[in-house]
C-alpha cells in the first residue's frame, strides 16, 4: 500500500505543531527556505518518532515548488498539504512580501493541484489581517488577485502600486482567501478539497517579532479587547488544520476559517456599535 504523504511547507512554530498533530502514521515531507531551521525540525521530528524527510524550497520560485510537488508524489499518495510559510511586515520589504505571501501561495496551489490525491485536502495559512484589508482593495483588483495565473500576479497594476509593507501583507492574505475559493473548484475536479485558515496573533517567532515591532501596542490592545483575551498558540492552529484535513470536514472546501480568539468579531462589533450610535 502506498504511503499517505503529508507535506508541510514552513517549519516554524505552526509547521512543527502541524507535524505533531497530524503527522503520525503518515510519511511527512517537511520543506522550508531556511535549511538550518529545516534540519532542526527534521531532527526533532525523527527523535519524536515521526517518519520525516525534507527538501529545501523557495516558494517564490515555481521550479522549486514544482520540484517539491514531484518529490511528494514520489513518496506516495499526497493526501495532505499544509502551507504555513510567509513573511510579515516586520520581516521583509514589499517586494519580498508579494513574492512569498502572494505568488508563493498561488504557485503552491497550482503545483500541488497537479499531485493531490483523490480524497486529499490542502490548508493555506492566511491571516486575520485579510479581514482588515476590507474595502481597501477595489473589486476589480480583488477579482484579478483571485483569478489571474500565478505568473501574472506580480505585474498587476494594483500590486505594483503598493509601497506599504503592512498593506501589502494584508492584501496578499486577502488574495490567499479568494485564490483558495477559486482553487477549490479545480481541486474538486480531482476529488480533493482546499481551505484556508486565518490565524490571529499566534505565539510563534513571527508573532513575537510583530508584537515587538511598531504595531505591537495595537496588536496587544486588540487581544485585550477580544472574546478570549489571549494570544493564540501554534497548537490552536494545528487543531483547526487537523479538522480541515480530516474526513470530518469532507463537506468543507473553498472557505476561510478565522482562528483569531475573537479579535475580528470584537472589531466588527465595535464598528457597528459606533455606527448605531
C-alpha positions in Angstrom: 0.0 0.0 0.0 1.3 3.4 -0.9 2.2 5.7 1.9 0.0 8.6 2.7 2.1 11.8 2.4 1.6 15.0 4.4 3.5 17.9 3.0 4.3 20.8 5.4 5.7 23.9 3.9 7.2 26.1 6.5 8.8 24.5 9.6 8.4 27.3 12.2 6.1 27.1 15.2 2.9 26.3 13.2 4.6 23.8 10.9 6.0 21.9 13.8 2.7 21.9 15.6 1.0 20.5 12.5 3.6 17.8 12.3 2.9 16.7 15.9 -0.9 16.9 15.5 -1.3 15.3 12.1 2.0 13.6 11.2 1.5 10.2 13.0 1.0 7.3 10.6 2.0 9.4 7.5 5.1 10.0 5.5 5.9 13.6 6.3 7.7 15.8 3.8 9.0 19.0 5.5 10.0 21.9 3.4 11.5 25.3 4.2 13.7 28.0 2.7 15.8 28.2 5.8 17.8 25.0 5.6 19.2 25.2 9.2 15.6 25.5 10.6 14.6 22.7 8.3 17.3 20.4 9.6 16.4 21.1 13.2 12.7 20.4 12.5 13.6 17.1 10.8 15.9 16.0 13.7 13.2 16.9 16.3 10.5 15.1 14.3 12.6 11.9 13.9 13.6 12.0 17.5 9.9 12.1 18.4 9.1 9.1 16.2 7.7 10.7 13.1 8.5 9.4 9.6 10.1 12.6 8.3 12.0 13.5 5.2 12.9 17.0 3.9 13.5 19.2 0.9 14.5 22.8 0.7 12.1 25.0 -1.1 11.8 28.6 -2.3 8.1 29.3 -2.7 8.9 32.4 -4.7 10.3 30.1 -7.4 7.8 28.0 -9.5 10.6 25.5 -10.4 11.4 25.0 -6.7 7.8 24.4 -5.8 7.2 22.1 -8.8 10.2 20.0 -7.7 8.8 19.8 -4.2 5.4 18.6 -5.5 7.2 16.0 -7.7 9.2 14.8 -4.7 6.0 14.4 -2.7 4.3 12.4 -5.4 7.4 10.0 -5.5 6.9 9.3 -1.8 3.3 8.1 -2.1 -0.3 9.4 -2.2 -0.2 13.1 -1.4 -3.3 13.3 0.8 -2.5 16.4 2.8 -0.7 19.7 2.0 -0.3 22.4 4.6 1.3 25.7 3.6 2.4 27.8 6.6 5.4 29.8 5.1 5.1 33.5 5.0 6.8 36.9 5.6 5.4 39.6 7.9 5.7 43.3 7.5 8.4 43.4 10.3 10.5 40.8 8.4 10.6 41.9 4.8 10.1 44.7 2.3 7.1 45.0 0.0 8.6 43.1 -2.9 9.5 40.1 -0.8 6.1 40.0 0.8 4.4 39.9 -2.6 6.8 37.2 -3.8 6.3 34.9 -0.8 2.9 35.7 0.5 1.1 36.3 -2.8 2.9 34.5 -5.6 4.2 31.8 -3.3 0.7 30.7 -2.2 -0.6 30.9 -5.7 2.1 28.7 -7.1 1.7 26.2 -4.3 -2.0 25.9 -5.1 -1.3 25.5 -8.8 1.6 22.9 -8.5 0.0 20.8 -5.7 -3.3 20.7 -7.6 -1.4 18.5 -10.1 -0.4 15.9 -7.5 -3.0 15.9 -4.8 -4.7 12.5 -4.4 -8.4 11.9 -4.6 -9.8 12.4 -1.1 -6.9 14.6 -0.2 -7.0 18.1 1.3 -5.0 21.3 1.5 -4.8 24.1 4.0 -3.3 27.5 3.3 -2.4 29.7 6.2 -3.7 33.3 5.6 -4.2 35.9 8.4 -6.8 37.8 10.3 -5.3 40.9 8.7 -7.1 39.8 5.5 -10.4 40.8 7.2 -8.9 44.2 7.9 -7.9 44.9 4.2 -11.7 45.0 3.5 -12.8 47.7 1.2 -9.3 49.0 0.6 -8.9 46.5 -2.3 -11.1 47.5 -5.3 -13.4 44.9 -6.6 -11.7 44.7 -9.9 -8.3 44.3 -8.3 -9.6 41.5 -6.0 -11.0 39.7 -9.0 -7.6 39.7 -10.7 -5.9 38.6 -7.5 -8.3 35.7 -7.4 -8.2 34.6 -11.0 -5.0 35.6 -12.7 -2.4 32.8 -13.2 0.3 33.0 -10.6 2.9 34.1 -13.1 0.9 37.2 -13.8 0.3 38.4 -10.3 3.4 40.4 -9.5 2.8 42.6 -12.6 -0.7 43.6 -11.8 -1.2 47.4 -11.5 -2.7 47.0 -8.0 0.4 45.0 -6.8 3.0 47.3 -8.4 1.3 50.4 -6.9 1.6 49.4 -3.3 4.7 50.5 -1.3 3.5 49.9 2.3 4.6 46.5 3.7 1.7 46.3 6.1 -0.9 46.8 3.5 0.9 44.5 1.1 0.8 41.8 3.7 -3.0 42.3 4.4 -3.8 42.4 0.7 -1.7 39.3 0.0 -3.5 37.4 2.7 -6.9 38.5 1.4 -5.8 37.3 -2.0 -4.9 33.9 -0.4 -8.5 33.6 0.7 -10.1 34.3 -2.7 -7.5 32.2 -4.5 -8.4 29.3 -2.3 -12.1 29.8 -3.2 -11.2 29.6 -6.9 -8.8 26.7 -6.5 -11.4 24.7 -4.7 -13.2 24.1 -8.0 -10.0 22.8 -9.7 -9.0 20.7 -6.7 -12.6 19.4 -6.5 -12.3 18.1 -10.1 -9.5 15.9 -8.7 -11.7 14.8 -5.8 -9.8 16.9 -3.3 -10.6 19.9 -1.0 -8.7 23.0 -0.1 -9.4 25.7 2.5 -7.6 28.5 4.3 -7.1 29.4 8.0 -6.7 33.0 9.1 -4.9 33.0 12.4 -4.9 35.9 14.8 -1.8 36.8 16.9 -0.1 33.5 17.5 2.9 33.0 19.8 5.4 32.0 17.1 8.8 33.6 16.3 7.0 35.7 13.7 4.2 36.7 16.0 6.6 37.7 18.8 8.6 39.8 16.3 5.4 41.6 15.3 4.4 42.1 18.9 7.8 43.7 19.5 7.5 45.9 16.4 5.8 49.2 15.6 2.3 47.6 15.6 2.8 45.7 18.9 0.8 48.1 21.1 -2.2 48.0 18.7 -2.0 44.2 18.5 -2.0 43.9 22.3 -5.0 46.2 22.5 -6.9 44.0 20.0 -6.0 40.9 22.0 -7.2 42.5 25.3 -10.5 43.5 23.6 -11.2 40.1 22.1 -13.5 37.4 23.4 -10.7 35.1 24.6 -8.3 37.9 25.7 -5.2 35.8 24.9 -2.5 35.2 22.4 -3.0 32.1 20.3 -0.7 29.0 20.3 0.6 27.1 17.4 -1.5 24.2 18.7 -4.6 26.2 18.2 -3.8 26.4 14.5 -2.7 22.8 14.3 -6.1 21.7 15.8 -8.0 23.7 13.2 -5.8 22.3 10.5 -6.3 18.7 11.6 -10.1 19.2 11.3 -9.9 20.6 7.8 -7.6 17.8 6.7 -9.9 15.1 8.2 -13.0 13.3 6.9 -15.0 15.3 9.4 -14.6 18.2 7.0 -15.5 16.3 3.9 -18.2 18.8 3.0 -16.0 21.9 3.7 -14.0 23.4 0.8 -13.2 26.8 -0.5 -13.7 28.6 2.8 -11.6 30.5 5.3 -11.7 29.5 9.0 -10.9 32.5 11.2 -9.0 31.3 14.3 -8.2 34.6 16.0 -9.6 34.4 19.5 -12.4 36.7 18.6 -10.4 39.8 17.6 -12.2 40.4 14.3 -15.6 39.8 16.0 -14.7 42.5 18.6 -13.5 45.0 16.0 -16.6 44.4 13.8 -18.9 44.7 16.8 -17.3 47.9 17.9 -17.6 49.4 14.4 -21.3 48.5 14.3 -21.9 50.0 17.7 -20.3 53.3 16.7 -22.4 53.4 13.6 -25.6 52.7 15.5 -24.7 55.5 18.0 
